[in-house]
Amino acid sequence: MSGHYDRQGQPIDLMTWAKRLESDRRVAKTTLADGKWINTVWLGLDHGFGGGPPLIFETMVFPSKDDMGDLDCERYSTEAEAVAGHAAMVEKWGAK
């Protein structure tokens, strides 16, 4: 097992992962009215560390585009889950 995955969750080798990482990794981004920034990206690395299906997408919430101290984070196995998770974070943090 390589630990590197394409956007469809298929294992890929290190060099293929590195090349794909250079292109657009973003799934979604949203800036809330109060300046908080929500970003969802394809990581391509299993952040589940072997404990179930690979978690290769991530949504993070930041105080602003200038402050990268994260406020919240969720990880997902599929791009569809990442899109839904991004929407859930916008809902959660937009209501605060």
FENQUI-V345644 format. One record per pair of residues at least 24 apart in sequence whose C-alpha atoms are under 6 Angstrom apart, sorted by the first residue. I is the first residue (numbers start at 0). J is the second residue. Records with the same first field share a line. If there is no record, write none. Layout:
I=J  J
This chain:
2=44  45
3=43  44
4=43
5=43
34=63
35=61  62  63
36=60  61  63
